[in-house]
Amino acid sequence: MPAKRTAAKGASKEQMLQYYRDMLLMRRFEEKAGQLYGMGLIAGFCHLYIGQEAVVVGVQAALEEGDQVITGYRDHAHMLACGMDANGVMAELTGREGGYSRGKGGSMHMFSREKNFYGGHGIVGAQVALGTGLGFANWYKDNGKVSVAYFGDGAANQGQVYESFNMAKLWNLPVIYVIENNQYAMGTAVKRASSETELHKRGISFGIPGEAVDGMDVEAVRKAADKAAKHARSGKGPYILEMKTYRYRGHSMSDPAKYRSREEVDEVRSHHDPIDMVKEKILEKKWASEDELKAMDKEVKAIVNESAEFAKTSPEPDPSELYTDVLVEV
């Protein structure tokens, strides 16, 4: 279950409304992606982020222009958080020419150098080493930027993660490691797969500080991410944030998630949903009315519907694309 909600103060009306809209966009986008998958318009793997929206929204709010983001394959929300266009993301999911990787990357492999998004990556934990490399580049250039490497509780047991930790602390690289602990990895509960279940403690032997955060509370996430970014940017080295979050869907669209009960999922959705918690605060403080929030939802749905239409009407890649962006040795 997610950690007990902590009291994080300070978000303004404008910030809270932006958090709400950003999370709504991610939720509606992922719901639409699930529909397109069911219609056969998205093939291969598709890992939805529904339930985890507060993590990426809160972390992104703490970053500055030029900071880099890299993550695993549950990555669509991270792209939207970085400012990537919904049309391009959805078109890539459907394998169309208008996608960010021109239809060749699909759900797990799209990038935007313009938005400093260095990809979703299909190999579990591989992005952690690459994110550390981005941190090395920032350190070498002394440009004041930080890199954020997201990975899940399952990837937290991969060997390259600890090789990365060692190098990052050895040189005090400006890297924030965000562990999105959604409790079940690919389908095995953390307590059954990890001898140390407090994942934020995994950096102790390297001298890397870490903390556990209620990943369902966007304000708590923002507060922790601010602290981590300040630490990394000031030359003190890497920082680990364990976001205790929860995915409502299975690991991927092909996973029926029979390893947990329906009651457990309903409990989280009813009492810990990140979007509902922000909505409650907005209404409580009278920062917006129900009608205004409904209008915002309508606006977001229109953006998502447009992205789906764009994805369906964008042409498939020309066969010549098979030979672009590929190194061929003769």
WOVEN-V932675 format. One record per helix or strand of 3 or more residues. SS is the DSSP state (H for helix, E for strand). FROM is the first residue (numbers start at 0). TO is the last residue. Records with the same first field share a line. If there is no record, write none. Layout:
# WOVEN-V932675
SS=FROM-TO ; FROM-TO
This chain:
# WOVEN-V932675
H=12-37 ; 52-60 ; 75-80 ; 85-92 ; 105-107 ; 125-140 ; 154-156 ; 158-169 ; 189-192 ; 198-200 ; 203-205 ; 217-232 ; 261-270 ; 273-283 ; 289-312 ; 318-322
E=67-69 ; 146-151 ; 174-180 ; 209-213 ; 238-243
